[in-house]
Amino acid sequence: MLPKNRLFTPGPTPLLPAAQNAMAAFTAHHRTADFKALFSRVITDLRDFIGTSNDVLVIASSGTGVMEGAVSNLTSPGDPVLVLTAGKFGERWRDLARAFGCRVEVVDKPYGDTFSVEEVAAKLTRDTRVVYLQATESSTGTRHDLKGIAELVRRRADDALLVVDAITGLGTTELDVDGWGIDVIIGGSQKALMIPPGLAYCALSERAWKRMVTATNPRYYFDFRKERKAAAKGETAYTPATSLVAALGAALDFIRQLGNGDLAAGRKLLVDNAELAAEMTRAGVGALGLELFSVSPAAALTAVTSPAGVDSGKIVKEFRDRFSAVVSNGQGEMKGKLFRIAHIGYYDYLDTIGILGALEHVLAAVSNRPVEYGCALRAAQQVFQRSRTRELAEIAGAKN
Amino acid sequence: MLPKNRLFTPGPTPLLPAAQNAMAAFTAHHRTADFKALFSRVITDLRDFIGTSNDVLVIASSGTGVMEGAVSNLTSPGDPVLVLTAGKFGERWRDLARAFGCRVEVVDKPYGDTFSVEEVAAKLTRDTRVVYLQATESSTGTRHDLKGIAELVRRRADDALLVVDAITGLGTTELDVDGWGIDVIIGGSQKALMIPPGLAYCALSERAWKRMVTATNPRYYFDFRKERKAAAKGETAYTPATSLVAALGAALDFIRQLGNGDLAAGRKLLVDNAELAAEMTRAGVGALGLELFSVSPAAALTAVTSPAGVDSGKIVKEFRDRFSAVVSNGQGEMKGKLFRIAHIGYYDYLDTIGILGALEHVLAAVSNRPVEYGCALRAAQQVFQRSRTRELAEIAGAKN
């Protein structure tokens, strides 16, 4: 059928039309009152979106840039830090911390796995200066027990900063940033915010700002204190990606509208949306006899283990060639072993049912076992219907 | 889930992103060499899209405007004309012909029905000056036997012009305009061309141009001869809808790309796409025990009879409220009795499976009978899979 480019990747995600329009139309120069007003509003809105009272920065870079900043601004060479890793993005924390000369202790779990609070406790010491982890590990579709780990860190290591890469976590899983004591939380534009790649953002606690005074690692472009000073005036230290900031403004407006004028309520709906799409997808995948790759599946994406004897690259290719749908292969050592369908951001019922329908044809084409057409769809529909029934019951309950 | 505005109406139809971009970016004035070059190219391309060697006009109006032109330019008061009607758009021909003082003979069939060649033959006389009909009747989702009727008109009434409203027919059903001797064929922008409403186009035979010399009905804005003269210079008689012409250029480029550089091949793929989406939809609707409204279903759209006791307005509302999907109610006297799902233009597998999935939930909500989830989807998937198997067999056949 006709080619419609359809992203089901854990970033970039499908674009919000209102954000595309804002981006296409934007022409203001960045050192003007107009841009400053927009940028100040975006920063305030992002704070509500993240759900924090901490100061927020928006920087022209990919998420990895701000991850680097969360190492270079918060550590000095030789600092003992603890990295929790169970996938490619956990490894990125490890590599960044090593690149900046930290003494890196690692809780290293296999891909698809997660870490228990006890495992983290065993490696956390009084000396640990920073704990680095993901909220959700995008390479394996895993949700970590961030709340439990945060509790542990706050209880056991008063001086340790807790730094969370929530690039695929923000807007797909509920986080209480200030309540749990997360010192740095990092997001990216091309995820739940439904705009293209090019912006990263973060919120930093007072503990984190204080650490920067003594941290000696070199930083320049990602110097957070310089950005904080600029942001207070509605500016950025270096040239901002203006059209993306305009897109971000429109996306935050959309999320606020979703929440009937309340950004936090809008974020909650966005999270619920991802949770429902993920639950539908897991039900569909299960009905087809496929296995989830993760022991603790995230709502951000579903990683599915490729059927025995089938290279997942063939599945990815078949989705692309026959349905113009882009799903992700495994990364690194997981390449060929799994494929990933994302639920981050701008997806609806039709997208979710559509991609599961396509999966049935793809599976019939790449594996030689018969596929019972409609079985994944029915399972997903039943999940959707149950969620609707619950919703109606809640509405009825609220009225009584 | 998140609201994504999804049109499944028989016009406007989903927009082609490349056309949206072209439209948003276009700024040229219409009396410039740039615009003239674009407009000339669009007219040439439209000729290939329609599949005719006749002169083509593009006018800033809805399709009805050019329908009016096909009455005012081709008739004089008192002219005997024959209108074939089995729905709201057939009635529009009747009303237009009456408004311009023609003596109107009508083949009048009930909504959902079509006319046999014999029924037309019985009303066609030596005096008939024009025969007006639809290729596909959008109000009922009916495909008329245009080929058979054209053959009859050409054989029996040498002097009668054959005028076809193919506004939803072009790009959803194969037509041999010149081979069948169609004198006037009319299209609109917001249909298979995948751009917004605002442009209508037509192709006119030499017989039709000749008739205009003697036709005395008044016309000014829709004076086709004036437009033909302007078009020969890459212009329009009055201010053209420039951004829509830019969008049309991009849409025709897309259709040419579909056909590997051949616009006619691209149109054929567009028609095949609508045919497949319609076949999938009919299979799904049938599996749910619903009835098609038309005795001769078109590929442009599927009109479904509302289940006994259910006002189709409830179905339309449920689609909109729960899935942000816009399907059409019946029109005029058919309001409340049927709903219509379109397949015109830019739809793919995911759209088609998605809307059928939604239909199952909608049906469960509005009627009190149980719905077997997935049954419409499975039926549609089987149609899709068979079509794929045929396609592969053809490729294999071509190679041997």
HADDOCK unambig.tbl for C-alpha pairs under 7 A between the chains (distance, minus, plus):
assign (segid A and resid 1 and name CA) (segid B and resid 273 and name CA) 5.47 0.50 0.50
assign (segid A and resid 1 and name CA) (segid B and resid 348 and name CA) 5.37 0.50 0.50
assign (segid A and resid 1 and name CA) (segid B and resid 349 and name CA) 6.39 0.50 0.50
assign (segid A and resid 2 and name CA) (segid B and resid 273 and name CA) 6.68 0.50 0.50
assign (segid A and resid 2 and name CA) (segid B and resid 346 and name CA) 6.83 0.50 0.50
assign (segid A and resid 2 and name CA) (segid B and resid 347 and name CA) 6.56 0.50 0.50
assign (segid A and resid 2 and name CA) (segid B and resid 348 and name CA) 5.35 0.50 0.50
assign (segid A and resid 3 and name CA) (segid B and resid 348 and name CA) 6.96 0.50 0.50
assign (segid A and resid 4 and name CA) (segid B and resid 348 and name CA) 6.87 0.50 0.50
assign (segid A and resid 273 and name CA) (segid B and resid 1 and name CA) 5.47 0.50 0.50
assign (segid A and resid 273 and name CA) (segid B and resid 2 and name CA) 6.66 0.50 0.50
assign (segid A and resid 346 and name CA) (segid B and resid 2 and name CA) 6.82 0.50 0.50
assign (segid A and resid 347 and name CA) (segid B and resid 2 and name CA) 6.55 0.50 0.50
assign (segid A and resid 348 and name CA) (segid B and resid 1 and name CA) 5.38 0.50 0.50
assign (segid A and resid 348 and name CA) (segid B and resid 2 and name CA) 5.36 0.50 0.50
assign (segid A and resid 348 and name CA) (segid B and resid 3 and name CA) 6.98 0.50 0.50
assign (segid A and resid 348 and name CA) (segid B and resid 4 and name CA) 6.87 0.50 0.50
assign (segid A and resid 349 and name CA) (segid B and resid 1 and name CA) 6.38 0.50 0.50
assign (segid A and resid 350 and name CA) (segid B and resid 351 and name CA) 6.70 0.50 0.50
assign (segid A and resid 350 and name CA) (segid B and resid 354 and name CA) 4.06 0.50 0.50
assign (segid A and resid 350 and name CA) (segid B and resid 355 and name CA) 6.46 0.50 0.50
assign (segid A and resid 351 and name CA) (segid B and resid 350 and name CA) 6.70 0.50 0.50
assign (segid A and resid 351 and name CA) (segid B and resid 354 and name CA) 6.71 0.50 0.50
assign (segid A and resid 353 and name CA) (segid B and resid 354 and name CA) 5.57 0.50 0.50
assign (segid A and resid 353 and name CA) (segid B and resid 357 and name CA) 6.91 0.50 0.50
assign (segid A and resid 354 and name CA) (segid B and resid 350 and name CA) 4.07 0.50 0.50
assign (segid A and resid 354 and name CA) (segid B and resid 351 and name CA) 6.71 0.50 0.50
assign (segid A and resid 354 and name CA) (segid B and resid 353 and name CA) 5.57 0.50 0.50
assign (segid A and resid 354 and name CA) (segid B and resid 354 and name CA) 5.07 0.50 0.50
assign (segid A and resid 355 and name CA) (segid B and resid 350 and name CA) 6.48 0.50 0.50
assign (segid A and resid 357 and name CA) (segid B and resid 353 and name CA) 6.92 0.50 0.50
assign (segid A and resid 373 and name CA) (segid B and resid 378 and name CA) 5.19 0.50 0.50
assign (segid A and resid 373 and name CA) (segid B and resid 381 and name CA) 6.72 0.50 0.50
assign (segid A and resid 374 and name CA) (segid B and resid 374 and name CA) 5.20 0.50 0.50
assign (segid A and resid 374 and name CA) (segid B and resid 375 and name CA) 6.96 0.50 0.50
assign (segid A and resid 374 and name CA) (segid B and resid 377 and name CA) 5.86 0.50 0.50
assign (segid A and resid 374 and name CA) (segid B and resid 378 and name CA) 4.54 0.50 0.50
assign (segid A and resid 375 and name CA) (segid B and resid 374 and name CA) 6.96 0.50 0.50
assign (segid A and resid 377 and name CA) (segid B and resid 374 and name CA) 5.85 0.50 0.50
assign (segid A and resid 378 and name CA) (segid B and resid 373 and name CA) 5.20 0.50 0.50
assign (segid A and resid 378 and name CA) (segid B and resid 374 and name CA) 4.53 0.50 0.50
assign (segid A and resid 381 and name CA) (segid B and resid 373 and name CA) 6.72 0.50 0.50
